[in-house]
Amino acid sequence: MRTTKPKLTQQDIRRYNWYIWRTVIAGFVFVALMIALTIFDVFGQLPSFRDLENPKSNQASEVISSDKKVLGTYYIQNRSNVTYAELSPNVINALVATEDKRFYDHSGIDFGRSFTIFLHLLIGQKEGGSTITQQLALNLFSERAANPFKRFIQKMQEWVTAVKLERHYTKQEILTMYLNTVDFGAYNTYGIKSAARTYFNTTPDKLTPDQAALLIGMVNGPGIYSPIRHPDNALRRRNLVLNRMQEQHALSAGQVEEFKQKPLGLDFHPNNHFDGPAPYFRSVLKKELQKLFKEQNINRPDGTPYDLDRDGLKIYTTIDATMQQYAEEAQQEYMRNLQVQFNDHWRGQNLARNIHNYKFLIQQGMLKSDRYKQLKAQGMDDEDIKTNFNTKTTLNLFTWHGDIDTLMKPIDSIVYCKMLLRNALMSMDPTTGYVKAWVGGTNFEHFKYDQVKNGTRQVGSTAKPFTYAVAIDNGYSPCMKINNVPDTIRGYGAPWSPRSSPSETLPGFITLRQALAHSQNWVTAHVMSEVKPEPVVELIKKMGITSAVPPYPSICLGTFDASVFEMTAAYSVFANHGLWTEPTYILRIEDKNGNVLYTHTPKVVQAMNPQTAYVMTYMLKGVIQDGTGSRLQWKYKLNNPIGGKTGTTQNNSDGWFIGITPQLVTGLWTGCEDRDIAFQSTRLGEGANSALPIFALYMKKVYANAALGIKKNVDFDAPKNGVSIVMDCQQYNQEQQGTDEVDKKLGF
């Protein structure tokens, strides 16, 4: 028997309507109450206006070259900010179409979407009603809560913060802030600038519609939509974003179909701390900055120390990105060939028999290795570690043709690394002291020790100009002749007499210019016996050498240690009218808002008489024109005004070349990690072969680029007051002949 439901009366309908309205009103009152409680910080403190002006996002600090290129960043999160003007319209269109199509019409909260949020929260699903402004609030000021009730409270806070953001910032500023805070997944990539560089090796202003669609498609799922790990997902998501851009009339149907046919087109450049140019420089710079902040008491407004990895500082440097590139290319081009020479030189030889302290060097290399330290930290004893080092395993090794994975005993990898040549280069403007290029080693990923500033090696014959400079300052002429025979100097402990290779010794009387040009030890020692060591040491110190230089005659041949940094700066004195200008690589430091925190003013010292400096440039040009550096002319065709000095230390452990021009001074060193490992042949190990060619390749690149302003045919300026020292040897000989005749008549 069918029963019929009683019909609702008008009274029943009114009663149900009242229940519904009462529920709705209660809901509104509840939400209003919750918002009011949120505003008054009952559920936790909301961001203040100051917080909104200075959002707490970890932002990478940028190292910027003199030609306005980012050399690299220091970061915990790889985040670099951009301005709205630096964003492609494609990025903006993709973002608004995908994430918040009514973005320009609401004031932070899109109520048309927001009513769906509560249902999602109640059933534990991820909500989809947040506007771009609300997402920004979450990105900047909180972590997404997992608990539904806590997430509800957090949503109230986001609403209030979103309204504040809309009141204090323009729509353009909000879009920019949002794009600067988004996580793009791989390698701690945060913000659209880092994402554009990482995935497409470009900048945000150059992103095409399909590239912008791919990146914006990652916003809600950088893991699942990763074009590296899940390319199919990324492709589908990109095409979805393109469809939404069409719906918002940002693209035509034809354009969308065209872009959909394109592959992902990645140019993936994962960022890490040693990627990019000048990694050795950036590593040294970071330590210098931390030291500088402490010494100069440079702190945040609240008094806490700045954090280079989080505070988004901008460090403006003197490094020229183009010249840095040329220096690195020159090193790679020549060192690849020099290593082949070195390997051929040692091939088939018994290393243990022919290398002094071989076993000790390998043992020390093992003890200093990361592998040894890790095994020791795991509690392994020395016997087990020794067994580990003698057991083959897969190792990643550096080669000049790229890294390789190979099966090798770890102890053999120590030998391999010990037999690799290292090289360092620094190039600077002698007038301003600005460092233009800094190559601290051959590969930062594998060999992190900086050899420009941190490493010191014996300087060899590059020290000879210091002794000659003291002689010139005492009135000696470059044309003065001295008999090139052994000379013994006494009075400084044991008698000292340097050796000279018979094949390289110029016989008879030679001029000082010839002696320096051909790096003659005996004449140099004679000059030292005349001028004495103490004035030479005094000059060396004035020229910026901070390493220990004992006042002994042997320093004229470079028996002391110094860094490439110090020696390059010292030679700049010759090119800069006798002025030593402190090598400068930091111009200024700004905070993320553009406030200047520090500006560097270099020290300047009158280290040498301008006349002496000028005469020394004439002496050093002789090295290139007719001396140990002559291959610059006959092989590399650099016939313009260049001075320089080669240097080779005992047993060919170190090869040096320092070249000077009126606008650029460049120092180079080449050698192995350990001094006992070197070329056995001076022909191969001398600075003219191991260091000078890199200078030549570098300068040829620099001269070829007129935009750098390094002019090829500019000569060194003579002092304003003229030169009293005679540099014309014909005139000097005539004057000497006249003096001799007068002396003869006077009976001397």
C-alpha positions in Angstrom: 0.0 0.0 0.0 1.5 3.3 -1.2 1.8 6.1 1.4 1.8 9.7 0.2 4.2 12.3 1.6 2.4 15.1 3.3 2.5 18.3 1.2 4.7 21.1 2.6 2.6 24.0 3.8 3.6 27.6 3.3 4.3 27.7 7.0 6.7 24.7 6.7 8.5 26.5 3.7 8.8 29.7 5.7 10.2 27.7 8.7 12.8 25.9 6.5 13.8 29.1 4.8 14.3 30.6 8.2 16.5 27.7 9.2 18.5 28.1 6.0 18.9 31.9 6.4 19.7 31.5 10.0 22.5 29.0 9.1 23.8 31.4 6.4 23.7 34.4 8.7 25.4 32.4 11.4 28.0 31.3 9.0 28.6 34.9 8.0 28.7 36.0 11.6 31.1 33.2 12.4 33.4 34.1 9.5 33.2 37.8 10.4 34.0 37.0 14.0 37.0 34.8 12.9 38.2 37.6 10.6 37.9 40.1 13.4 39.8 37.8 15.8 42.4 37.3 13.1 42.8 41.1 12.6 43.4 41.5 16.4 46.1 38.8 16.4 44.1 36.4 18.5 45.3 33.4 16.4 48.9 34.7 16.0 50.6 37.9 15.0 49.9 39.2 11.5 52.6 40.8 9.4 53.0 44.5 10.1 53.3 47.2 7.5 57.1 47.0 7.9 57.0 43.3 7.4 55.0 43.8 4.2 57.6 46.3 3.0 60.4 43.8 3.8 59.0 40.3 3.1 60.9 37.5 4.8 62.0 35.5 1.7 65.4 34.0 1.4 67.0 35.9 -1.4 70.3 35.1 -3.1 73.0 37.7 -3.0 74.4 38.6 -6.4 78.0 39.1 -7.5 77.8 41.7 -10.3 80.6 42.4 -12.8 81.7 45.9 -13.9 79.7 45.4 -17.1 76.5 44.6 -15.2 76.4 40.8 -15.6 75.7 38.5 -12.7 78.8 36.4 -12.2 77.1 34.2 -9.6 75.1 34.1 -6.4 75.4 33.1 -2.8 72.2 31.3 -1.6 70.4 28.9 0.6 67.5 29.3 -1.8 68.6 30.2 -5.3 66.4 33.3 -5.6 67.1 36.5 -7.4 64.5 39.2 -7.7 63.4 41.1 -10.8 61.3 44.2 -11.4 58.1 44.3 -13.3 59.8 46.0 -16.3 62.1 42.9 -16.5 59.2 40.5 -17.0 57.9 39.4 -20.3 54.2 40.0 -20.9 54.0 36.3 -21.7 54.8 35.5 -18.1 52.1 37.9 -16.7 49.5 36.6 -19.2 50.2 33.0 -18.4 50.1 33.6 -14.6 46.9 35.5 -14.5 45.1 33.2 -17.0 46.1 30.1 -15.0 46.1 31.2 -11.4 43.6 34.1 -11.0 41.7 35.2 -14.1 39.8 37.9 -12.2 43.1 39.2 -10.6 42.6 42.8 -11.9 39.0 42.9 -10.6 39.3 41.9 -7.0 40.9 43.4 -3.9 42.8 40.4 -2.7 39.9 38.0 -2.2 37.8 36.5 -5.0 34.6 35.7 -3.2 33.2 34.0 -6.2 35.9 31.3 -5.7 36.2 31.5 -1.9 32.9 29.8 -1.0 34.3 26.6 -2.4 37.3 26.6 -0.1 35.5 25.6 3.1 34.0 22.5 1.5 37.4 21.5 0.4 38.9 22.1 3.8 36.1 20.1 5.5 36.8 17.0 3.4 40.6 17.4 3.6 41.3 18.3 0.0 43.7 20.9 -1.2 41.7 24.0 -1.9 41.8 25.8 -5.2 40.2 29.2 -4.5 43.2 31.2 -3.5 44.0 34.4 -5.5 47.5 35.3 -6.5 47.6 37.8 -3.7 46.6 35.1 -1.2 49.2 32.8 -2.5 51.7 35.5 -2.1 50.7 36.0 1.5 51.3 32.3 2.1 54.6 32.3 0.2 55.9 35.3 2.2 54.7 34.8 5.7 53.8 31.2 6.6 54.1 27.5 5.8 51.0 25.6 4.7 49.4 23.9 7.7 48.4 20.2 7.3 45.7 20.2 10.0 42.3 21.3 8.5 41.4 23.5 11.5 44.8 25.2 11.5 44.6 25.6 7.8 41.2 27.3 8.2 42.8 29.8 10.7 45.7 30.2 8.3 43.3 30.9 5.5 41.7 33.7 7.6 45.2 35.2 8.1 45.9 34.9 4.4 42.7 36.8 3.6 43.6 39.7 6.0 47.2 39.8 4.8 46.0 39.7 1.1 43.8 42.7 1.7 46.7 44.5 3.3 48.9 43.7 0.4 46.3 45.0 -2.1 46.1 48.2 -0.1 49.8 48.9 0.1 51.0 47.6 -3.3 49.9 48.0 -6.9 48.8 45.0 -9.0 52.1 45.1 -10.9 54.1 45.0 -7.6 52.0 42.1 -6.3 52.6 40.1 -9.5 56.3 40.9 -9.3 56.6 39.9 -5.7 54.7 36.7 -6.4 56.9 35.7 -9.3 60.0 36.4 -7.1 58.9 34.0 -4.4 57.6 31.0 -6.3 59.4 27.6 -6.0 60.4 26.2 -9.4 61.9 22.9 -8.1 65.3 21.8 -9.3 68.4 22.8 -7.4 66.7 25.2 -5.0 65.4 27.4 -7.9 63.2 30.2 -6.5 61.8 33.1 -8.5 61.2 33.6 -12.2 64.7 35.0 -12.8 66.4 31.8 -11.5 63.9 29.6 -13.2 64.4 31.3 -16.6 68.2 30.9 -16.2 68.0 27.3 -15.0 65.5 25.9 -17.5 66.1 28.0 -20.6 69.4 29.8 -20.0 67.7 33.1 -20.6 66.2 36.1 -18.7 62.5 36.7 -17.7 62.1 39.4 -20.3 63.0 37.1 -23.2 60.6 34.2 -22.3 58.4 33.1 -25.2 54.8 32.1 -24.6 55.5 28.4 -24.6 58.5 28.9 -22.2 56.4 31.1 -19.9 53.5 28.5 -20.0 55.9 25.7 -19.0 57.3 27.7 -16.0 53.9 29.0 -14.8 52.5 25.4 -15.2 55.0 24.3 -12.5 53.8 26.8 -9.9 51.2 24.4 -8.4 53.4 21.3 -8.6 57.1 21.9 -9.2 57.7 18.2 -8.6 55.0 16.5 -10.6 55.2 19.0 -13.4 59.1 19.1 -13.5 60.2 19.1 -17.2 63.3 17.2 -16.1 61.7 14.4 -14.1 58.3 14.2 -15.6 58.5 15.7 -19.1 55.2 14.2 -20.3 53.3 15.8 -17.3 55.1 19.1 -18.0 54.1 19.1 -21.7 50.5 18.4 -20.9 50.5 21.1 -18.2 52.2 23.6 -20.6 49.5 23.0 -23.2 46.8 23.5 -20.6 48.3 26.9 -19.7 48.4 27.8 -23.4 44.7 27.0 -23.7 43.9 29.2 -20.8 46.0 32.0 -22.3 43.8 31.6 -25.4 40.6 31.8 -23.3 41.8 35.1 -21.9 42.6 36.4 -25.4 46.4 36.6 -24.7 47.0 34.2 -27.6 45.1 33.3 -30.8 44.0 29.8 -31.5 46.5 29.6 -34.3 49.4 30.6 -32.0 48.3 28.1 -29.4 48.3 25.2 -31.9 51.7 26.3 -33.2 53.2 26.4 -29.7 51.7 23.1 -28.8 53.6 21.5 -31.6 56.9 22.6 -30.1 59.0 20.4 -27.9 59.8 21.6 -24.4 63.0 23.2 -25.7 64.9 23.1 -22.5 68.4 24.6 -22.2 68.9 23.2 -18.7 71.6 24.9 -16.6 71.3 23.6 -13.1 72.8 26.1 -10.7 75.3 25.4 -8.0 77.8 27.4 -6.1 80.7 26.7 -8.6 78.7 27.2 -11.8 79.4 30.3 -13.8 82.5 32.5 -14.4 85.1 33.3 -11.8 84.3 30.6 -9.2 87.6 31.0 -7.4 87.1 34.8 -7.2 83.6 34.4 -5.8 84.8 31.9 -3.2 87.6 34.3 -2.0 85.2 37.2 -2.2 82.6 35.6 0.1 85.2 35.1 2.8 86.4 38.7 2.3 82.9 40.0 2.6 82.2 38.1 5.8 85.4 39.5 7.2 84.6 43.0 6.0 81.1 43.0 7.6 82.6 42.1 10.9 85.5 44.6 10.8 83.4 47.4 9.5 80.4 46.6 11.8 78.1 46.4 8.8 74.8 45.0 10.1 71.1 44.9 9.3 68.9 47.7 10.6 68.0 45.5 13.6 71.7 45.1 14.5 72.0 41.5 13.5 74.7 40.4 11.0 74.0 40.3 7.3 73.6 36.8 5.8 75.1 36.6 2.3 73.0 33.5 1.6 69.7 35.0 2.5 69.7 38.8 2.5 69.7 39.5 -1.3 72.7 41.8 -1.2 74.2 43.1 -4.4 78.0 43.1 -4.6 79.3 45.2 -7.4 82.8 44.1 -8.4 85.5 45.3 -10.8 85.7 42.0 -12.6 84.9 42.5 -16.3 82.8 39.5 -17.4 84.1 39.5 -20.9 87.8 39.7 -19.9 87.1 37.0 -17.3 85.8 34.8 -20.1 88.8 35.5 -22.2 91.2 34.6 -19.3 89.4 31.4 -18.6 89.3 30.4 -22.3 93.0 31.2 -22.7 93.9 29.0 -19.7 91.8 26.1 -20.9 93.2 26.4 -24.4 96.8 26.3 -23.4 96.8 24.2 -20.3 95.1 21.4 -22.2 98.2 21.3 -24.5 100.7 21.8 -21.7 99.3 18.9 -19.7 99.9 16.7 -22.8 103.5 17.9 -22.8 103.8 17.1 -19.1 102.3 13.6 -19.5 104.5 12.8 -22.5 107.5 14.1 -20.5 106.9 11.7 -17.6 105.5 8.7 -19.6 107.3 5.5 -18.9 109.4 6.9 -16.0 109.4 5.5 -12.5 107.7 8.2 -10.4 108.9 6.8 -7.1 112.5 6.9 -8.2 112.5 10.2 -10.1 110.3 12.4 -7.8 111.8 13.5 -4.5 109.7 12.6 -1.5 107.3 10.8 -3.7 105.9 8.3 -1.1 105.6 11.1 1.5 103.7 13.3 -1.0 101.2 10.5 -1.9 100.7 9.7 1.8 100.0 13.3 2.6 97.6 13.6 -0.4 95.7 10.6 1.0 95.5 12.0 4.5 94.2 15.4 3.2 91.6 13.9 0.9 87.9 14.1 1.5 87.7 10.3 1.2 90.1 9.7 4.0 88.3 12.2 6.3 84.9 10.6 5.6 86.2 7.1 6.3 87.9 8.3 9.4 84.6 9.9 10.6 82.9 6.6 10.0 85.2 5.0 12.6 87.4 3.1 10.2 90.9 2.3 11.4 94.0 3.1 9.3 94.5 -0.5 8.0 91.0 -0.7 6.7 91.4 2.8 5.2 94.6 1.7 3.5 92.7 -1.4 2.1 89.9 0.9 0.9 92.4 3.2 -0.9 93.9 0.1 -2.7 90.6 -1.3 -3.8 89.2 -0.3 -7.2 86.0 1.6 -7.3 84.3 4.0 -9.7 85.7 7.5 -9.4 84.9 10.8 -11.1 88.1 12.5 -12.4 88.8 15.9 -13.9 90.3 16.0 -17.4 90.8 18.8 -19.9 88.3 17.1 -22.1 85.6 16.9 -19.4 85.0 14.9 -16.3 85.1 11.1 -16.6 83.9 8.2 -14.5 86.5 5.4 -14.3 87.4 2.3 -12.4 90.5 3.1 -10.4 92.1 2.6 -7.0 91.6 5.8 -4.9 95.3 5.8 -4.1 96.0 6.0 -7.9 93.6 8.9 -8.2 95.8 10.7 -5.6 98.8 10.1 -8.0 96.7 11.3 -10.9 95.8 14.6 -9.2 99.4 15.2 -8.1 100.5 14.9 -11.7 98.0 17.5 -12.9 99.4 21.0 -13.6 97.7 24.0 -12.0 97.6 27.5 -13.2 96.5 30.9 -11.9 96.0 34.3 -13.5 95.1 37.8 -12.4 94.7 40.9 -14.6 94.3 44.4 -13.3 94.2 48.1 -14.4 97.5 49.5 -13.0 96.0 53.0 -12.7 92.8 52.3 -10.8 93.9 49.0 -9.2 90.7 47.4 -10.5 91.0 43.7 -10.9 89.5 42.7 -14.3 90.0 38.9 -14.4 90.8 36.4 -11.7 91.4 32.7 -12.5 92.4 31.0 -9.3 92.9 27.5 -10.6 92.1 25.0 -13.3 88.7 23.6 -12.1 86.9 24.8 -8.9 84.7 21.7 -8.6 87.7 19.4 -8.2 90.4 21.7 -6.9 89.0 24.5 -4.7 92.2 26.0 -3.5 92.7 29.5 -4.8 96.2 30.2 -6.2 95.7 33.9 -6.9 95.6 35.3 -3.4 95.7 32.4 -1.0 98.6 30.5 -2.6 102.2 31.7 -2.4 105.1 30.2 -4.5 108.7 31.0 -5.1 108.8 33.9 -7.6 112.1 33.2 -9.3 113.4 35.6 -11.9 110.2 37.8 -11.7 111.9 39.3 -8.6 114.9 40.6 -10.7 113.3 43.9 -11.7 113.1 44.9 -8.0 116.9 44.9 -7.8 117.4 46.6 -11.1 114.8 49.3 -10.0 116.9 50.2 -7.0 120.0 50.4 -9.2 118.1 52.7 -11.7 116.9 54.8 -8.8 120.6 55.2 -7.8 121.4 56.6 -11.2 122.4 53.5 -13.1 121.7 53.5 -16.8 120.1 50.6 -18.6 123.1 50.9 -21.0 125.7 50.4 -18.2 127.8 47.3 -19.1 129.0 44.7 -16.6 131.2 41.7 -17.2 128.9 38.6 -17.1 131.1 36.5 -14.8 130.5 34.8 -11.5 130.3 37.1 -8.6 130.5 36.2 -4.9 128.7 38.3 -2.3 130.0 38.2 1.3 128.9 39.8 4.5 125.5 38.0 4.8 126.4 34.8 6.4 128.0 32.2 4.1 129.5 33.6 0.9 126.9 33.4 -1.9 127.6 32.9 -5.6 124.7 32.0 -8.0 124.9 29.5 -10.8 124.2 30.2 -14.4 123.5 27.7 -17.1 126.3 27.7 -19.7 123.9 27.4 -22.6 121.9 30.5 -21.4 124.9 32.7 -20.3 125.7 35.7 -22.5 129.5 36.0 -22.5 131.5 39.2 -22.0 130.3 42.7 -21.1 126.5 43.2 -21.4 124.2 46.0 -20.6 121.8 46.0 -17.7 118.9 45.9 -20.1 120.4 42.8 -21.8 121.0 41.2 -18.5 117.4 41.6 -17.4 116.1 40.7 -20.9 118.0 37.4 -20.8 117.6 36.9 -17.1 121.3 36.7 -16.4 122.0 35.6 -12.8 125.6 36.8 -12.5 125.0 40.4 -13.6 121.9 40.5 -11.3 124.0 39.3 -8.4 126.7 41.9 -9.2 124.0 44.7 -9.2 122.7 43.3 -5.8 126.2 43.5 -4.4 126.3 47.2 -5.4 122.8 48.3 -4.1 122.7 45.9 -1.1 119.7 43.8 0.0 118.1 46.2 2.5 117.0 48.8 0.0 115.6 46.1 -2.3 113.6 44.6 0.6 112.3 48.1 1.4 111.2 48.6 -2.2 109.5 45.2 -2.4 107.5 46.0 0.7 106.4 49.4 -0.7 105.3 47.5 -3.8 102.8 45.5 -1.8 104.6 42.2 -1.1 103.4 41.1 2.3 105.2 37.8 2.4 108.4 37.4 4.3 111.4 38.7 2.3 114.6 38.3 4.3 117.4 40.9 3.5 119.8 38.4 1.8 121.5 38.8 -1.5 119.7 35.7 -3.0 116.4 37.6 -3.0 117.6 39.2 -6.3 116.9 35.8 -7.9 113.5 35.4 -6.3 114.2 32.9 -3.5 111.2 34.3 -1.5 107.5 33.3 -1.9 104.7 35.6 -3.0 101.2 35.3 -4.5 100.0 36.1 -8.0 97.9 38.8 -6.4 100.9 40.5 -4.8 103.3 40.1 -7.8 100.7 41.4 -10.3 100.1 44.5 -8.1 103.8 45.0 -7.6 104.4 45.1 -11.4 101.6 47.7 -11.8 104.0 50.2 -10.1 106.2 50.1 -13.2 103.2 50.8 -15.5 101.6 53.5 -13.2 104.4 56.1 -12.8 105.7 54.5 -9.6 102.4 54.5 -7.8 101.2 51.3 -6.1 97.4 51.2 -6.1 95.9 48.6 -3.9 94.3 45.9 -6.0 90.5 46.5 -5.8 87.8 44.0 -6.6 84.9 45.3 -4.5 83.3 48.6 -5.7 80.3 48.8 -3.4 77.7 46.7 -1.6 74.0 47.4 -1.6 71.1 45.8 0.3 68.1 44.3 -1.5 66.4 47.8 -1.5 69.4 49.5 -3.1 70.8 51.2 0.0 74.6 51.4 -0.2 76.2 49.6 2.7 79.8 49.9 1.7 82.0 51.7 -0.8 85.6 50.8 -1.3 88.4 53.5 -1.6 91.7 51.9 -2.6 95.0 52.9 -0.9 97.7 54.5 -3.0 101.4 54.6 -2.2 104.2 56.4 -4.1 106.5 53.3 -4.1 109.0 54.4 -6.7 110.3 57.5 -8.4 108.2 58.1 -11.7 111.5 58.3 -13.6 112.6 55.0 -12.3 109.3 53.4 -13.1 109.5 54.7 -16.7 113.0 53.5 -17.2 111.9 50.1 -15.8 109.2 49.9 -18.5 112.0 50.3 -21.0 114.0 47.6 -19.4 111.0 45.2 -19.3 110.1 45.9 -22.9 113.6 44.5 -23.7 112.5 41.1 -22.2 109.9 41.0 -25.0 111.9 42.5 -27.8 115.1 40.5 -27.4 114.9 38.3 -24.4 113.2 35.4 -22.6 109.8 36.7 -23.5 110.5 37.2 -27.2 108.1 34.4 -28.3 105.3 37.0 -27.7 106.6 38.6 -30.9 107.8 35.9 -33.1 105.2 33.3 -32.2 102.1 35.3 -31.1 102.8 38.4 -33.2 102.3 40.8 -30.3 104.6 43.5 -31.5 103.0 46.4 -29.6 104.5 48.1 -26.5 104.5 45.3 -23.9 106.9 44.8 -21.1 107.2 41.7 -19.0 109.3 39.2 -17.1 109.5 35.4 -17.1 110.4 33.5 -14.0 111.5 29.9 -13.4 112.3 28.5 -10.0 114.7 25.8 -8.9 114.0 22.4 -10.5 111.3 24.1 -12.7 108.8 23.9 -9.8 107.2 27.2 -10.8 106.8 29.0 -14.1 105.9 32.7 -14.0 105.1 35.4 -16.5 104.0 38.9 -15.6 103.2 41.2 -18.5 102.6 44.9 -18.4 101.0 47.4 -20.8 99.9 51.0 -20.0 96.3 49.8 -19.4 96.6 46.2 -18.1 99.0 44.2 -16.0 98.6 40.5 -15.9 100.4 37.9 -13.8 100.4 34.2 -14.3 101.8 31.1 -12.5 101.9 27.5 -13.5 103.1 24.5 -11.5 102.0 21.3 -9.7 100.4 21.2 -6.3 103.7 20.0 -4.8 107.0 21.7 -5.7 108.8 18.3 -6.0 106.7 17.5 -9.0 107.7 19.4 -12.1 109.1 19.3 -15.6 112.6 17.9 -15.5 113.4 20.0 -18.6 113.8 23.8 -18.2 112.9 24.1 -21.9 109.4 22.9 -21.0 109.1 24.1 -17.4 110.4 27.6 -17.8 107.8 30.5 -17.5 108.3 31.3 -21.2 106.7 27.9 -22.0 104.4 27.3 -19.0 102.9 30.7 -18.4 103.7 33.2 -21.1 101.5 31.6 -23.8 98.4 32.0 -21.7 99.1 35.7 -21.4 99.5 35.9 -25.2 96.2 34.1 -25.9 94.4 36.3 -23.4 95.8 39.6 -24.7 95.0 38.7 -28.3 91.4 38.2 -27.3 91.4 41.4 -25.3 92.9 43.4 -28.1 90.5 42.0 -30.7 87.5 43.4 -28.7 87.6 47.2 -29.2 84.7 47.6 -26.8 86.9 46.8 -23.9 89.0 49.9 -24.5 92.4 48.2 -24.2 94.3 49.9 -27.0 97.1 47.9 -28.7 99.4 50.7 -29.8 99.5 52.9 -26.7 103.0 53.2 -25.2 104.0 54.1 -21.6 104.0 57.8 -20.8 107.3 59.5 -19.9 107.3 61.5 -16.6 106.1 65.1 -16.9 109.5 66.3 -15.7 111.4 64.4 -18.3 114.1 61.7 -17.9 117.7 62.4 -16.8 118.9 58.8 -17.0 120.3 58.0 -20.4 118.5 55.2 -22.2 120.1 55.8 -25.6 123.1 53.5 -25.5 124.9 55.2 -28.3 124.7 58.5 -26.4 125.6 56.7 -23.1 128.7 55.2 -24.7 129.8 58.5 -26.0 129.4 60.1 -22.6 131.2 57.3 -21.0 134.0 57.6 -23.5 134.3 61.3 -22.7 134.3 60.6 -19.0 137.0 58.0 -19.4 139.2 60.4 -21.4 138.8 63.1 -18.7 139.6 60.5 -16.0 142.7 59.5 -18.0 143.9 63.1 -18.2 143.3 63.6 -14.5 145.3 60.5 -13.8 142.4 58.4 -12.4 
